[in-house]
Amino acid sequence: MSDIAIEKPQFPRSKGKVIQPSTPEAWRDRHALSLKETAKSLGISTAHLHVLIKAGKLKTVKLGARTVVTPEAIKALLSNGAR
C-alpha cells in the first residue's frame, strides 16, 4: 500500500456543520427559497440573513407559516450591496 496522503477539500464550518455555498444556477428556476437555502446560496449564516431581513435589505414573502425569499429579492440584495 502507498503512503500517499489525500487532502480533503476544506469548506467553511458553522457550529460543526459543513456549509457549501450553492450557485445561482441551483435556484434559477425556483420561485422561492427557504431561509436556509437562501443563506446557503449566499454563503452566509442564517443569523446574518435574519439581520439583513430585519434591516430591510432583503425582502421576504410569507407562505402560511413559512417565510421564503424570491430569486428577485436575492438579485436586488446583491445589486444594491448588503452592508
PDB file of N, CA, C and O in Angstrom, chain B, residues numbered from 101:
ATOM      1  N   MET B 101       0.836  -1.186   0.000  1.00  0.00           N
ATOM      2  CA  MET B 101       0.000   0.000   0.000  1.00  0.00           C
ATOM      3  C   MET B 101       0.874   1.241   0.000  1.00  0.00           C
ATOM      4  O   MET B 101       1.981   1.243   0.538  1.00  0.00           O
ATOM      5  N   SER B 102       0.370   2.264  -0.596  1.00  0.00           N
ATOM      6  CA  SER B 102       1.100   3.509  -0.714  1.00  0.00           C
ATOM      7  C   SER B 102       0.838   4.401   0.498  1.00  0.00           C
ATOM      8  O   SER B 102      -0.239   4.356   1.094  1.00  0.00           O
ATOM      9  N   ASP B 103       1.822   5.201   0.850  1.00  0.00           N
ATOM     10  CA  ASP B 103       1.690   6.121   1.976  1.00  0.00           C
ATOM     11  C   ASP B 103       1.395   7.541   1.489  1.00  0.00           C
ATOM     12  O   ASP B 103       1.858   8.509   2.092  1.00  0.00           O
ATOM     13  N   ILE B 104       0.644   7.667   0.426  1.00  0.00           N
ATOM     14  CA  ILE B 104       0.300   8.976  -0.123  1.00  0.00           C
ATOM     15  C   ILE B 104      -0.932   9.505   0.605  1.00  0.00           C
ATOM     16  O   ILE B 104      -1.957   8.828   0.689  1.00  0.00           O
ATOM     17  N   ALA B 105      -0.817  10.718   1.127  1.00  0.00           N
ATOM     18  CA  ALA B 105      -1.938  11.341   1.838  1.00  0.00           C
ATOM     19  C   ALA B 105      -2.805  12.097   0.845  1.00  0.00           C
ATOM     20  O   ALA B 105      -2.302  12.880   0.039  1.00  0.00           O
ATOM     21  N   ILE B 106      -4.081  11.864   0.903  1.00  0.00           N
ATOM     22  CA  ILE B 106      -5.022  12.568   0.041  1.00  0.00           C
ATOM     23  C   ILE B 106      -5.668  13.669   0.863  1.00  0.00           C
ATOM     24  O   ILE B 106      -6.249  13.418   1.919  1.00  0.00           O
ATOM     25  N   GLU B 107      -5.556  14.901   0.360  1.00  0.00           N
ATOM     26  CA  GLU B 107      -6.123  16.033   1.070  1.00  0.00           C
ATOM     27  C   GLU B 107      -7.600  16.174   0.728  1.00  0.00           C
ATOM     28  O   GLU B 107      -7.987  16.110  -0.439  1.00  0.00           O
ATOM     29  N   LYS B 108      -8.417  16.366   1.756  1.00  0.00           N
ATOM     30  CA  LYS B 108      -9.836  16.603   1.549  1.00  0.00           C
ATOM     31  C   LYS B 108     -10.053  18.099   1.388  1.00  0.00           C
ATOM     32  O   LYS B 108      -9.354  18.887   2.025  1.00  0.00           O
ATOM     33  N   PRO B 109     -11.015  18.517   0.541  1.00  0.00           N
ATOM     34  CA  PRO B 109     -11.278  19.950   0.396  1.00  0.00           C
ATOM     35  C   PRO B 109     -11.803  20.531   1.701  1.00  0.00           C
ATOM     36  O   PRO B 109     -12.570  19.881   2.411  1.00  0.00           O
ATOM     37  N   GLN B 110     -11.398  21.735   2.012  1.00  0.00           N
ATOM     38  CA  GLN B 110     -11.833  22.402   3.226  1.00  0.00           C
ATOM     39  C   GLN B 110     -12.956  23.376   2.897  1.00  0.00           C
ATOM     40  O   GLN B 110     -12.830  24.191   1.983  1.00  0.00           O
ATOM     41  N   PHE B 111     -14.038  23.294   3.633  1.00  0.00           N
ATOM     42  CA  PHE B 111     -15.169  24.191   3.470  1.00  0.00           C
ATOM     43  C   PHE B 111     -15.378  24.938   4.772  1.00  0.00           C
ATOM     44  O   PHE B 111     -14.999  24.447   5.835  1.00  0.00           O
ATOM     45  N   PRO B 112     -15.989  26.143   4.703  1.00  0.00           N
ATOM     46  CA  PRO B 112     -16.265  26.872   5.945  1.00  0.00           C
ATOM     47  C   PRO B 112     -17.172  26.049   6.849  1.00  0.00           C
ATOM     48  O   PRO B 112     -18.013  25.290   6.367  1.00  0.00           O
ATOM     49  N   ARG B 113     -17.004  26.197   8.154  1.00  0.00           N
ATOM     50  CA  ARG B 113     -17.832  25.448   9.100  1.00  0.00           C
ATOM     51  C   ARG B 113     -18.651  26.412   9.951  1.00  0.00           C
ATOM     52  O   ARG B 113     -18.212  27.518  10.268  1.00  0.00           O
ATOM     53  N   SER B 114     -19.817  25.979  10.300  1.00  0.00           N
ATOM     54  CA  SER B 114     -20.683  26.733  11.189  1.00  0.00           C
ATOM     55  C   SER B 114     -21.266  25.760  12.202  1.00  0.00           C
ATOM     56  O   SER B 114     -22.046  24.878  11.841  1.00  0.00           O
ATOM     57  N   LYS B 115     -20.896  25.913  13.453  1.00  0.00           N
ATOM     58  CA  LYS B 115     -21.362  25.036  14.529  1.00  0.00           C
ATOM     59  C   LYS B 115     -21.112  23.573  14.201  1.00  0.00           C
ATOM     60  O   LYS B 115     -21.943  22.713  14.493  1.00  0.00           O
ATOM     61  N   GLY B 116     -19.961  23.295  13.592  1.00  0.00           N
ATOM     62  CA  GLY B 116     -19.589  21.922  13.311  1.00  0.00           C
ATOM     63  C   GLY B 116     -20.199  21.338  12.054  1.00  0.00           C
ATOM     64  O   GLY B 116     -19.908  20.193  11.708  1.00  0.00           O
ATOM     65  N   LYS B 117     -21.045  22.100  11.355  1.00  0.00           N
ATOM     66  CA  LYS B 117     -21.660  21.605  10.137  1.00  0.00           C
ATOM     67  C   LYS B 117     -20.974  22.233   8.929  1.00  0.00           C
ATOM     68  O   LYS B 117     -20.677  23.427   8.927  1.00  0.00           O
ATOM     69  N   VAL B 118     -20.727  21.433   7.919  1.00  0.00           N
ATOM     70  CA  VAL B 118     -20.091  21.941   6.710  1.00  0.00           C
ATOM     71  C   VAL B 118     -21.113  22.721   5.900  1.00  0.00           C
ATOM     72  O   VAL B 118     -22.223  22.245   5.660  1.00  0.00           O
ATOM     73  N   ILE B 119     -20.730  23.928   5.477  1.00  0.00           N
ATOM     74  CA  ILE B 119     -21.593  24.765   4.649  1.00  0.00           C
ATOM     75  C   ILE B 119     -20.949  24.870   3.275  1.00  0.00           C
ATOM     76  O   ILE B 119     -19.818  25.341   3.155  1.00  0.00           O
ATOM     77  N   GLN B 120     -21.640  24.448   2.266  1.00  0.00           N
ATOM     78  CA  GLN B 120     -21.148  24.552   0.901  1.00  0.00           C
ATOM     79  C   GLN B 120     -22.048  25.507   0.139  1.00  0.00           C
ATOM     80  O   GLN B 120     -23.204  25.181  -0.132  1.00  0.00           O
ATOM     81  N   PRO B 121     -21.536  26.689  -0.216  1.00  0.00           N
ATOM     82  CA  PRO B 121     -22.383  27.630  -0.927  1.00  0.00           C
ATOM     83  C   PRO B 121     -22.839  27.055  -2.263  1.00  0.00           C
ATOM     84  O   PRO B 121     -22.059  26.436  -2.987  1.00  0.00           O
ATOM     85  N   SER B 122     -24.098  27.266  -2.572  1.00  0.00           N
ATOM     86  CA  SER B 122     -24.591  26.832  -3.876  1.00  0.00           C
ATOM     87  C   SER B 122     -24.546  28.016  -4.829  1.00  0.00           C
ATOM     88  O   SER B 122     -24.345  29.154  -4.405  1.00  0.00           O
ATOM     89  N   THR B 123     -24.726  27.754  -6.078  1.00  0.00           N
ATOM     90  CA  THR B 123     -24.624  28.793  -7.091  1.00  0.00           C
ATOM     91  C   THR B 123     -26.002  29.274  -7.506  1.00  0.00           C
ATOM     92  O   THR B 123     -26.990  28.569  -7.301  1.00  0.00           O
ATOM     93  N   PRO B 124     -26.083  30.471  -8.091  1.00  0.00           N
ATOM     94  CA  PRO B 124     -27.384  30.950  -8.566  1.00  0.00           C
ATOM     95  C   PRO B 124     -28.041  29.986  -9.552  1.00  0.00           C
ATOM     96  O   PRO B 124     -29.267  29.956  -9.659  1.00  0.00           O
ATOM     97  N   GLU B 125     -27.252  29.207 -10.265  1.00  0.00           N
ATOM     98  CA  GLU B 125     -27.831  28.252 -11.205  1.00  0.00           C
ATOM     99  C   GLU B 125     -28.688  27.223 -10.478  1.00  0.00           C
ATOM    100  O   GLU B 125     -29.633  26.684 -11.054  1.00  0.00           O
ATOM    101  N   ALA B 126     -28.365  26.949  -9.220  1.00  0.00           N
ATOM    102  CA  ALA B 126     -29.107  25.957  -8.444  1.00  0.00           C
ATOM    103  C   ALA B 126     -30.527  26.427  -8.146  1.00  0.00           C
ATOM    104  O   ALA B 126     -31.423  25.598  -7.989  1.00  0.00           O
ATOM    105  N   TRP B 127     -30.754  27.737  -8.063  1.00  0.00           N
ATOM    106  CA  TRP B 127     -32.089  28.240  -7.755  1.00  0.00           C
ATOM    107  C   TRP B 127     -32.685  29.073  -8.869  1.00  0.00           C
ATOM    108  O   TRP B 127     -33.700  29.739  -8.666  1.00  0.00           O
ATOM    109  N   ARG B 128     -32.080  29.050 -10.032  1.00  0.00           N
ATOM    110  CA  ARG B 128     -32.536  29.874 -11.151  1.00  0.00           C
ATOM    111  C   ARG B 128     -33.995  29.615 -11.522  1.00  0.00           C
ATOM    112  O   ARG B 128     -34.731  30.560 -11.806  1.00  0.00           O
ATOM    113  N   ASP B 129     -34.424  28.353 -11.524  1.00  0.00           N
ATOM    114  CA  ASP B 129     -35.773  28.007 -11.955  1.00  0.00           C
ATOM    115  C   ASP B 129     -36.758  27.889 -10.794  1.00  0.00           C
ATOM    116  O   ASP B 129     -37.907  27.498 -11.001  1.00  0.00           O
ATOM    117  N   ARG B 130     -36.329  28.219  -9.584  1.00  0.00           N
ATOM    118  CA  ARG B 130     -37.209  28.134  -8.422  1.00  0.00           C
ATOM    119  C   ARG B 130     -37.938  29.460  -8.236  1.00  0.00           C
ATOM    120  O   ARG B 130     -37.400  30.520  -8.555  1.00  0.00           O
ATOM    121  N   HIS B 131     -39.152  29.397  -7.723  1.00  0.00           N
ATOM    122  CA  HIS B 131     -39.928  30.610  -7.458  1.00  0.00           C
ATOM    123  C   HIS B 131     -39.626  31.194  -6.082  1.00  0.00           C
ATOM    124  O   HIS B 131     -39.774  32.396  -5.861  1.00  0.00           O
ATOM    125  N   ALA B 132     -39.203  30.332  -5.160  1.00  0.00           N
ATOM    126  CA  ALA B 132     -38.895  30.794  -3.807  1.00  0.00           C
ATOM    127  C   ALA B 132     -37.936  29.816  -3.136  1.00  0.00           C
ATOM    128  O   ALA B 132     -37.925  28.621  -3.434  1.00  0.00           O
ATOM    129  N   LEU B 133     -37.126  30.360  -2.218  1.00  0.00           N
ATOM    130  CA  LEU B 133     -36.179  29.545  -1.466  1.00  0.00           C
ATOM    131  C   LEU B 133     -36.455  29.718   0.022  1.00  0.00           C
ATOM    132  O   LEU B 133     -36.897  30.780   0.460  1.00  0.00           O
ATOM    133  N   SER B 134     -36.193  28.679   0.787  1.00  0.00           N
ATOM    134  CA  SER B 134     -36.310  28.792   2.238  1.00  0.00           C
ATOM    135  C   SER B 134     -35.187  29.704   2.738  1.00  0.00           C
ATOM    136  O   SER B 134     -34.249  30.015   2.004  1.00  0.00           O
ATOM    137  N   LEU B 135     -35.298  30.119   3.983  1.00  0.00           N
ATOM    138  CA  LEU B 135     -34.251  30.973   4.543  1.00  0.00           C
ATOM    139  C   LEU B 135     -32.924  30.227   4.605  1.00  0.00           C
ATOM    140  O   LEU B 135     -31.868  30.810   4.357  1.00  0.00           O
ATOM    141  N   LYS B 136     -32.975  28.937   4.935  1.00  0.00           N
ATOM    142  CA  LYS B 136     -31.758  28.138   4.999  1.00  0.00           C
ATOM    143  C   LYS B 136     -31.117  28.022   3.612  1.00  0.00           C
ATOM    144  O   LYS B 136     -29.900  28.151   3.481  1.00  0.00           O
ATOM    145  N   GLU B 137     -31.929  27.781   2.580  1.00  0.00           N
ATOM    146  CA  GLU B 137     -31.406  27.693   1.210  1.00  0.00           C
ATOM    147  C   GLU B 137     -30.831  29.030   0.759  1.00  0.00           C
ATOM    148  O   GLU B 137     -29.808  29.074   0.075  1.00  0.00           O
ATOM    149  N   THR B 138     -31.495  30.120   1.144  1.00  0.00           N
ATOM    150  CA  THR B 138     -31.019  31.455   0.779  1.00  0.00           C
ATOM    151  C   THR B 138     -29.665  31.736   1.413  1.00  0.00           C
ATOM    152  O   THR B 138     -28.750  32.217   0.744  1.00  0.00           O
ATOM    153  N   ALA B 139     -29.535  31.434   2.704  1.00  0.00           N
ATOM    154  CA  ALA B 139     -28.260  31.642   3.399  1.00  0.00           C
ATOM    155  C   ALA B 139     -27.168  30.807   2.746  1.00  0.00           C
ATOM    156  O   ALA B 139     -26.054  31.285   2.536  1.00  0.00           O
ATOM    157  N   LYS B 140     -27.487  29.575   2.431  1.00  0.00           N
ATOM    158  CA  LYS B 140     -26.509  28.688   1.808  1.00  0.00           C
ATOM    159  C   LYS B 140     -26.091  29.215   0.432  1.00  0.00           C
ATOM    160  O   LYS B 140     -24.907  29.193   0.093  1.00  0.00           O
ATOM    161  N   SER B 141     -27.056  29.686  -0.358  1.00  0.00           N
ATOM    162  CA  SER B 141     -26.722  30.176  -1.691  1.00  0.00           C
ATOM    163  C   SER B 141     -25.885  31.452  -1.645  1.00  0.00           C
ATOM    164  O   SER B 141     -25.097  31.715  -2.553  1.00  0.00           O
ATOM    165  N   LEU B 142     -26.059  32.248  -0.581  1.00  0.00           N
ATOM    166  CA  LEU B 142     -25.273  33.477  -0.430  1.00  0.00           C
ATOM    167  C   LEU B 142     -23.957  33.231   0.302  1.00  0.00           C
ATOM    168  O   LEU B 142     -23.080  34.095   0.316  1.00  0.00           O
ATOM    169  N   GLY B 143     -23.817  32.056   0.909  1.00  0.00           N
ATOM    170  CA  GLY B 143     -22.590  31.751   1.648  1.00  0.00           C
ATOM    171  C   GLY B 143     -22.489  32.484   2.967  1.00  0.00           C
ATOM    172  O   GLY B 143     -21.393  32.796   3.433  1.00  0.00           O
ATOM    173  N   ILE B 144     -23.656  32.763   3.578  1.00  0.00           N
ATOM    174  CA  ILE B 144     -23.679  33.449   4.874  1.00  0.00           C
ATOM    175  C   ILE B 144     -24.446  32.591   5.875  1.00  0.00           C
ATOM    176  O   ILE B 144     -25.092  31.614   5.498  1.00  0.00           O
ATOM    177  N   SER B 145     -24.371  32.958   7.137  1.00  0.00           N
ATOM    178  CA  SER B 145     -25.104  32.223   8.165  1.00  0.00           C
ATOM    179  C   SER B 145     -26.569  32.654   8.159  1.00  0.00           C
ATOM    180  O   SER B 145     -26.913  33.724   7.657  1.00  0.00           O
ATOM    181  N   THR B 146     -27.421  31.806   8.721  1.00  0.00           N
ATOM    182  CA  THR B 146     -28.830  32.181   8.816  1.00  0.00           C
ATOM    183  C   THR B 146     -29.008  33.354   9.779  1.00  0.00           C
ATOM    184  O   THR B 146     -29.936  34.148   9.626  1.00  0.00           O
ATOM    185  N   ALA B 147     -28.125  33.463  10.764  1.00  0.00           N
ATOM    186  CA  ALA B 147     -28.189  34.600  11.695  1.00  0.00           C
ATOM    187  C   ALA B 147     -27.946  35.909  10.946  1.00  0.00           C
ATOM    188  O   ALA B 147     -28.654  36.892  11.167  1.00  0.00           O
ATOM    189  N   HIS B 148     -26.946  35.925  10.062  1.00  0.00           N
ATOM    190  CA  HIS B 148     -26.682  37.139   9.282  1.00  0.00           C
ATOM    191  C   HIS B 148     -27.825  37.409   8.309  1.00  0.00           C
ATOM    192  O   HIS B 148     -28.154  38.565   8.047  1.00  0.00           O
ATOM    193  N   LEU B 149     -28.425  36.363   7.778  1.00  0.00           N
ATOM    194  CA  LEU B 149     -29.575  36.526   6.891  1.00  0.00           C
ATOM    195  C   LEU B 149     -30.710  37.222   7.626  1.00  0.00           C
ATOM    196  O   LEU B 149     -31.362  38.109   7.074  1.00  0.00           O
ATOM    197  N   HIS B 150     -30.948  36.821   8.869  1.00  0.00           N
ATOM    198  CA  HIS B 150     -32.005  37.456   9.670  1.00  0.00           C
ATOM    199  C   HIS B 150     -31.682  38.924   9.937  1.00  0.00           C
ATOM    200  O   HIS B 150     -32.593  39.750   9.992  1.00  0.00           O
ATOM    201  N   VAL B 151     -30.409  39.262  10.103  1.00  0.00           N
ATOM    202  CA  VAL B 151     -30.004  40.660  10.282  1.00  0.00           C
ATOM    203  C   VAL B 151     -30.347  41.462   9.026  1.00  0.00           C
ATOM    204  O   VAL B 151     -30.873  42.571   9.120  1.00  0.00           O
ATOM    205  N   LEU B 152     -30.051  40.902   7.852  1.00  0.00           N
ATOM    206  CA  LEU B 152     -30.363  41.584   6.593  1.00  0.00           C
ATOM    207  C   LEU B 152     -31.867  41.775   6.426  1.00  0.00           C
ATOM    208  O   LEU B 152     -32.313  42.821   5.956  1.00  0.00           O
ATOM    209  N   ILE B 153     -32.646  40.771   6.807  1.00  0.00           N
ATOM    210  CA  ILE B 153     -34.103  40.864   6.700  1.00  0.00           C
ATOM    211  C   ILE B 153     -34.633  41.934   7.643  1.00  0.00           C
ATOM    212  O   ILE B 153     -35.453  42.763   7.248  1.00  0.00           O
ATOM    213  N   LYS B 154     -34.167  41.917   8.892  1.00  0.00           N
ATOM    214  CA  LYS B 154     -34.630  42.886   9.887  1.00  0.00           C
ATOM    215  C   LYS B 154     -34.259  44.316   9.496  1.00  0.00           C
ATOM    216  O   LYS B 154     -34.997  45.256   9.793  1.00  0.00           O
ATOM    217  N   ALA B 155     -33.108  44.478   8.826  1.00  0.00           N
ATOM    218  CA  ALA B 155     -32.665  45.802   8.391  1.00  0.00           C
ATOM    219  C   ALA B 155     -33.399  46.264   7.131  1.00  0.00           C
ATOM    220  O   ALA B 155     -33.220  47.399   6.687  1.00  0.00           O
ATOM    221  N   GLY B 156     -34.218  45.391   6.558  1.00  0.00           N
ATOM    222  CA  GLY B 156     -34.971  45.760   5.363  1.00  0.00           C
ATOM    223  C   GLY B 156     -34.178  45.649   4.074  1.00  0.00           C
ATOM    224  O   GLY B 156     -34.607  46.153   3.036  1.00  0.00           O
ATOM    225  N   LYS B 157     -33.029  44.998   4.128  1.00  0.00           N
ATOM    226  CA  LYS B 157     -32.184  44.871   2.939  1.00  0.00           C
ATOM    227  C   LYS B 157     -32.550  43.672   2.082  1.00  0.00           C
ATOM    228  O   LYS B 157     -32.154  43.590   0.919  1.00  0.00           O
ATOM    229  N   LEU B 158     -33.313  42.732   2.662  1.00  0.00           N
ATOM    230  CA  LEU B 158     -33.749  41.548   1.922  1.00  0.00           C
ATOM    231  C   LEU B 158     -35.237  41.357   2.180  1.00  0.00           C
ATOM    232  O   LEU B 158     -35.663  41.191   3.323  1.00  0.00           O
ATOM    233  N   LYS B 159     -36.014  41.380   1.117  1.00  0.00           N
ATOM    234  CA  LYS B 159     -37.465  41.225   1.240  1.00  0.00           C
ATOM    235  C   LYS B 159     -37.829  39.749   1.275  1.00  0.00           C
ATOM    236  O   LYS B 159     -37.252  38.929   0.561  1.00  0.00           O
ATOM    237  N   THR B 160     -38.798  39.431   2.121  1.00  0.00           N
ATOM    238  CA  THR B 160     -39.267  38.057   2.253  1.00  0.00           C
ATOM    239  C   THR B 160     -40.758  37.998   1.940  1.00  0.00           C
ATOM    240  O   THR B 160     -41.437  39.021   1.867  1.00  0.00           O
ATOM    241  N   VAL B 161     -41.246  36.775   1.758  1.00  0.00           N
ATOM    242  CA  VAL B 161     -42.662  36.533   1.490  1.00  0.00           C
ATOM    243  C   VAL B 161     -43.133  35.472   2.473  1.00  0.00           C
ATOM    244  O   VAL B 161     -42.457  34.461   2.665  1.00  0.00           O
ATOM    245  N   LYS B 162     -44.284  35.690   3.094  1.00  0.00           N
ATOM    246  CA  LYS B 162     -44.866  34.699   3.991  1.00  0.00           C
ATOM    247  C   LYS B 162     -45.806  33.803   3.193  1.00  0.00           C
ATOM    248  O   LYS B 162     -46.696  34.286   2.493  1.00  0.00           O
ATOM    249  N   LEU B 163     -45.599  32.497   3.305  1.00  0.00           N
ATOM    250  CA  LEU B 163     -46.489  31.499   2.717  1.00  0.00           C
ATOM    251  C   LEU B 163     -47.012  30.656   3.873  1.00  0.00           C
ATOM    252  O   LEU B 163     -46.394  29.666   4.264  1.00  0.00           O
ATOM    253  N   GLY B 164     -48.141  31.054   4.406  1.00  0.00           N
ATOM    254  CA  GLY B 164     -48.646  30.392   5.609  1.00  0.00           C
ATOM    255  C   GLY B 164     -47.691  30.661   6.751  1.00  0.00           C
ATOM    256  O   GLY B 164     -47.429  31.815   7.091  1.00  0.00           O
ATOM    257  N   ALA B 165     -47.168  29.596   7.346  1.00  0.00           N
ATOM    258  CA  ALA B 165     -46.222  29.742   8.453  1.00  0.00           C
ATOM    259  C   ALA B 165     -44.785  29.881   7.966  1.00  0.00           C
ATOM    260  O   ALA B 165     -43.900  30.238   8.744  1.00  0.00           O
ATOM    261  N   ARG B 166     -44.545  29.601   6.684  1.00  0.00           N
ATOM    262  CA  ARG B 166     -43.176  29.642   6.144  1.00  0.00           C
ATOM    263  C   ARG B 166     -42.813  31.032   5.658  1.00  0.00           C
ATOM    264  O   ARG B 166     -43.657  31.768   5.147  1.00  0.00           O
ATOM    265  N   THR B 167     -41.554  31.377   5.822  1.00  0.00           N
ATOM    266  CA  THR B 167     -41.001  32.599   5.256  1.00  0.00           C
ATOM    267  C   THR B 167     -40.039  32.177   4.159  1.00  0.00           C
ATOM    268  O   THR B 167     -39.147  31.360   4.386  1.00  0.00           O
ATOM    269  N   VAL B 168     -40.224  32.739   2.965  1.00  0.00           N
ATOM    270  CA  VAL B 168     -39.381  32.386   1.835  1.00  0.00           C
ATOM    271  C   VAL B 168     -38.826  33.652   1.187  1.00  0.00           C
ATOM    272  O   VAL B 168     -39.289  34.762   1.448  1.00  0.00           O
ATOM    273  N   VAL B 169     -37.832  33.454   0.346  1.00  0.00           N
ATOM    274  CA  VAL B 169     -37.192  34.562  -0.363  1.00  0.00           C
ATOM    275  C   VAL B 169     -37.243  34.243  -1.853  1.00  0.00           C
ATOM    276  O   VAL B 169     -36.958  33.117  -2.261  1.00  0.00           O
ATOM    277  N   THR B 170     -37.604  35.231  -2.661  1.00  0.00           N
ATOM    278  CA  THR B 170     -37.647  35.027  -4.105  1.00  0.00           C
ATOM    279  C   THR B 170     -36.266  35.279  -4.701  1.00  0.00           C
ATOM    280  O   THR B 170     -35.477  36.038  -4.137  1.00  0.00           O
ATOM    281  N   PRO B 171     -35.969  34.652  -5.833  1.00  0.00           N
ATOM    282  CA  PRO B 171     -34.692  34.933  -6.501  1.00  0.00           C
ATOM    283  C   PRO B 171     -34.540  36.410  -6.860  1.00  0.00           C
ATOM    284  O   PRO B 171     -33.429  36.939  -6.864  1.00  0.00           O
ATOM    285  N   GLU B 172     -35.646  37.067  -7.159  1.00  0.00           N
ATOM    286  CA  GLU B 172     -35.594  38.503  -7.479  1.00  0.00           C
ATOM    287  C   GLU B 172     -35.119  39.313  -6.276  1.00  0.00           C
ATOM    288  O   GLU B 172     -34.365  40.274  -6.430  1.00  0.00           O
ATOM    289  N   ALA B 173     -35.562  38.924  -5.072  1.00  0.00           N
ATOM    290  CA  ALA B 173     -35.133  39.621  -3.859  1.00  0.00           C
ATOM    291  C   ALA B 173     -33.641  39.413  -3.615  1.00  0.00           C
ATOM    292  O   ALA B 173     -32.950  40.323  -3.157  1.00  0.00           O
ATOM    293  N   ILE B 174     -33.147  38.218  -3.922  1.00  0.00           N
ATOM    294  CA  ILE B 174     -31.712  37.945  -3.775  1.00  0.00           C
ATOM    295  C   ILE B 174     -30.923  38.782  -4.769  1.00  0.00           C
ATOM    296  O   ILE B 174     -29.892  39.358  -4.420  1.00  0.00           O
ATOM    297  N   LYS B 175     -31.400  38.851  -6.003  1.00  0.00           N
ATOM    298  CA  LYS B 175     -30.716  39.662  -7.022  1.00  0.00           C
ATOM    299  C   LYS B 175     -30.697  41.133  -6.625  1.00  0.00           C
ATOM    300  O   LYS B 175     -29.693  41.818  -6.819  1.00  0.00           O
ATOM    301  N   ALA B 176     -31.809  41.621  -6.068  1.00  0.00           N
ATOM    302  CA  ALA B 176     -31.875  43.023  -5.621  1.00  0.00           C
ATOM    303  C   ALA B 176     -30.874  43.264  -4.495  1.00  0.00           C
ATOM    304  O   ALA B 176     -30.190  44.288  -4.479  1.00  0.00           O
ATOM    305  N   LEU B 177     -30.788  42.332  -3.562  1.00  0.00           N
ATOM    306  CA  LEU B 177     -29.819  42.452  -2.465  1.00  0.00           C
ATOM    307  C   LEU B 177     -28.400  42.539  -2.999  1.00  0.00           C
ATOM    308  O   LEU B 177     -27.614  43.385  -2.572  1.00  0.00           O
ATOM    309  N   LEU B 178     -28.081  41.656  -3.935  1.00  0.00           N
ATOM    310  CA  LEU B 178     -26.733  41.626  -4.476  1.00  0.00           C
ATOM    311  C   LEU B 178     -26.419  42.859  -5.319  1.00  0.00           C
ATOM    312  O   LEU B 178     -25.282  43.331  -5.322  1.00  0.00           O
ATOM    313  N   SER B 179     -27.396  43.377  -6.021  1.00  0.00           N
ATOM    314  CA  SER B 179     -27.144  44.559  -6.855  1.00  0.00           C
ATOM    315  C   SER B 179     -27.047  45.834  -6.027  1.00  0.00           C
ATOM    316  O   SER B 179     -26.365  46.779  -6.424  1.00  0.00           O
ATOM    317  N   ASN B 180     -27.731  45.871  -4.863  1.00  0.00           N
ATOM    318  CA  ASN B 180     -27.700  47.058  -4.011  1.00  0.00           C
ATOM    319  C   ASN B 180     -26.593  47.018  -2.976  1.00  0.00           C
ATOM    320  O   ASN B 180     -26.278  48.042  -2.370  1.00  0.00           O
ATOM    321  N   GLY B 181     -26.002  45.867  -2.765  1.00  0.00           N
ATOM    322  CA  GLY B 181     -24.996  45.727  -1.723  1.00  0.00           C
ATOM    323  C   GLY B 181     -25.644  45.369  -0.408  1.00  0.00           C
ATOM    324  O   GLY B 181     -26.774  45.778  -0.139  1.00  0.00           O
ATOM    325  N   ALA B 182     -24.955  44.620   0.407  1.00  0.00           N
ATOM    326  CA  ALA B 182     -25.568  44.125   1.655  1.00  0.00           C
ATOM    327  C   ALA B 182     -24.769  44.506   2.882  1.00  0.00           C
ATOM    328  O   ALA B 182     -24.571  43.659   3.753  1.00  0.00           O
ATOM    329  N   ARG B 183     -24.313  45.706   2.991  1.00  0.00           N
ATOM    330  CA  ARG B 183     -23.510  46.115   4.157  1.00  0.00           C
ATOM    331  C   ARG B 183     -24.362  46.561   5.285  1.00  0.00           C
ATOM    332  O   ARG B 183     -23.846  46.937   6.337  1.00  0.00           O
TER     333      ARG B 183
END
